[in-house]
Amino acid sequence: MAYETKTNYCTYNLRKANEKRKKKVACILDGEVIKIYSSLMEVSTDGFTFSLVAKVCRNERSQHKGYNWKYI
């Protein structure tokens, strides 16, 4: 007898866990919030590198492409 998983249950829990881990990110220029992203991966849709944005949010870099970034 093979081990069977409940596919819907497992994927639901994975999606729920991933939503908890996501952090909102704000793009800031001259102290003004330009845009708010729901996750770091969404930042790449506008041409930013998500790993460099994460470094700015963690204060390891000062800015990325002229913008400041902050976790919300």
C-alpha positions as MATLAB code, in Angstrom:
seq = 'MAYETKTNYCTYNLRKANEKRKKKVACILDGEVIKIYSSLMEVSTDGFTFSLVAKVCRNERSQHKGYNWKYI';
ca = [
       0.000    0.000    0.000;
       1.546    3.241   -1.148;
       1.469    6.424    0.867;
      -1.112    8.806   -0.560;
      -1.326   12.511    0.110;
      -4.345   14.709    0.056;
      -3.258   17.023   -2.722;
      -5.748   19.809   -2.099;
      -5.024   19.856    1.614;
      -1.259   19.974    1.080;
      -1.319   22.727   -1.525;
      -3.709   24.779    0.600;
      -1.336   24.623    3.556;
       1.656   25.518    1.364;
      -0.123   28.538   -0.101;
      -1.230   29.626    3.367;
       2.327   29.304    4.721;
       3.754   31.262    1.781;
       1.272   34.097    2.300;
       2.370   34.397    5.931;
       6.033   34.743    4.920;
       5.481   37.488    2.350;
       6.432   40.984    3.387;
       5.120   44.118    1.754;
       7.787   46.384    0.307;
       7.560   50.140   -0.281;
       9.491   51.927   -3.019;
      10.514   55.367   -1.719;
      11.899   58.345   -3.647;
      12.729   61.613   -1.855;
      10.787   60.517    1.236;
       7.621   59.831   -0.786;
       6.188   56.341   -1.232;
       6.037   55.694   -4.973;
       4.581   52.189   -5.000;
       3.829   49.365   -2.571;
       4.534   45.781   -3.625;
       2.922   42.777   -1.961;
       6.177   40.758   -2.025;
       9.804   40.949   -3.058;
       9.198   38.763   -6.104;
       6.641   41.270   -7.398;
       9.401   43.914   -7.483;
      11.071   42.101  -10.388;
       8.075   42.806  -12.659;
       9.149   46.475  -12.781;
      12.786   45.664  -13.575;
      14.282   45.700  -10.075;
      16.449   42.903   -8.698;
      14.623   41.413   -5.732;
      17.789   40.293   -3.936;
      19.256   43.810   -4.062;
      15.965   45.305   -2.894;
      16.031   42.874    0.042;
      19.549   44.039    0.921;
      18.367   47.662    0.965;
      15.460   46.688    3.234;
      17.920   44.982    5.604;
      20.209   48.078    5.553;
      23.053   46.207    3.837;
      22.905   48.687    0.913;
      21.854   52.319    0.801;
      19.673   52.184   -2.341;
      18.866   50.268   -5.522;
      18.492   52.100   -8.851;
      18.150   55.416   -7.011;
      15.241   54.303   -4.828;
      15.109   53.576   -1.136;
      13.197   50.468   -0.059;
      11.533   49.538    3.188;
       9.572   46.590    4.559;
       6.086   47.554    5.687;
];
